[in-house]
Amino acid sequence: MSIELRGKAALVTGGGTGLGAAVCELYAQEGMNVAIGYSRSSNEAEALAKRLSEEYGIRAVTVQGHVGKAATAEKIVDDAYELLGGLDVLVNNAGTTAFCPFDDLDGVTEEDFDNIMAVNAKSVFFTSRAAKKYFLQNRDGGSIINTTSVAATRFAGSSMPYCASKAAMSHLTRCLAKTLGKDNIRVNGVAPGFLETRWQNGREKDAEASKAAAALQATTSIEDCARAYVLYAKNRSITGDIITIDAGLTIGTTVQH
């Protein structure tokens, strides 16, 4: 029997916009209380929390902080637990990049590299570690869902550090699944293809190239992608899995996006 989500609590980092906001919406539809994590998107996160509370009658709160810093990442988890009175699902969706062609090695700064790795990979370890103590209190354990990317296994993406960070996240997902399984904590990942979010503003040519390369001749649907987070939260038997939702981009022609 799948896990009943109504009344349970989720923290979604990077939850104020794009894919994260869509995940929060679907969780609210399931009757879950949600903590919307954000770094800079204060207006969007607050507006989303207000709307979800009013439309679905759930508790929606916001928690702010830069997850690339270990202490802050852990504090966001603690704040979410305190505000919601529990924690059942952790979605590590916050991400960052710096657009730089692969062949422009000199275009990558150390600061960009460190920040990308910190937000996209390091943060997953520290938020997961912080969430473990709360998951151990739950009858159904806990679920950690990480937003990785098809860039983790391809030789194209917004930048080489981005691809490396997502590869690190994907392997960390499996390492955590192996380690935390004995504690009834499931750890899985979602690897989207090209999502038309605000990251891609002004990059319409990249969107068209990705669409042309994908088997379904489309970019990745944000809503379809978000539904995977509901599946993982409900299913008791899936762990160490990474689902690719990319409209067939990885089986098409490799393009830079």
JORAGI-V561893 format. One record per backbone hydrogen bond with DSSP energy under -0.5 kcal/mol. CO is the residue of the C=O (numbers start at 1). NH is the residue of the N-H. If there is no record, write none. Layout:
BEGIN
co->(CO/CO)
nh->(NH/NH)
END
This chain:
BEGIN
co->(3/5/8/9/9/10/11/11/12/12/17/17/18/19/20/21/22/23/24/25/26/27/28/31/33/34/34/35/35/36/37/37/38/40/41/42/43/44/45/46/47/48/49/50/51/52/52/53/58/59/61/63/65/66/68/69/70/71/72/73/74/75/76/77/78/79/80/81/81/88/89/90/90/91/91/92/101/103/104/105/107/109/110/111/112/113/114/115/116/117/117/118/121/121/122/122/123/124/125/126/127/128/129/131/131/132/134/135/138/142/143/144/145/146/146/148/149/150/150/158/159/160/161/162/163/164/165/166/167/168/169/170/171/172/173/174/175/176/177/180/180/181/184/184/186/187/188/189/190/190/191/192/193/194/195/197/198/200/203/203/204/205/206/207/208/209/210/213/214/220/221/222/223/224/225/226/226/227/228/229/230/231/234/237/241/243/243/245/246/247/248/248/249)
nh->(5/8/33/88/89/35/13/91/15/37/20/21/22/23/24/25/26/27/28/29/30/32/31/7/10/36/61/12/37/63/15/16/65/42/45/46/47/48/49/50/51/52/53/54/55/56/58/57/60/34/36/38/67/69/70/73/74/75/76/77/78/79/80/81/82/83/84/85/86/143/11/92/145/13/93/147/104/105/107/108/109/113/114/115/116/117/118/119/120/121/122/123/124/125/125/126/127/128/129/130/131/132/133/134/135/136/137/138/141/186/90/188/92/148/190/192/152/153/154/100/163/164/165/166/167/168/169/170/171/172/173/174/175/176/177/178/179/180/181/183/185/184/142/186/144/240/146/243/148/192/245/150/195/220/197/200/201/203/206/207/208/209/210/211/212/213/214/253/217/196/225/226/227/228/228/229/230/231/232/233/234/235/3/239/189/191/245/193/249/216/215/251/252)
END
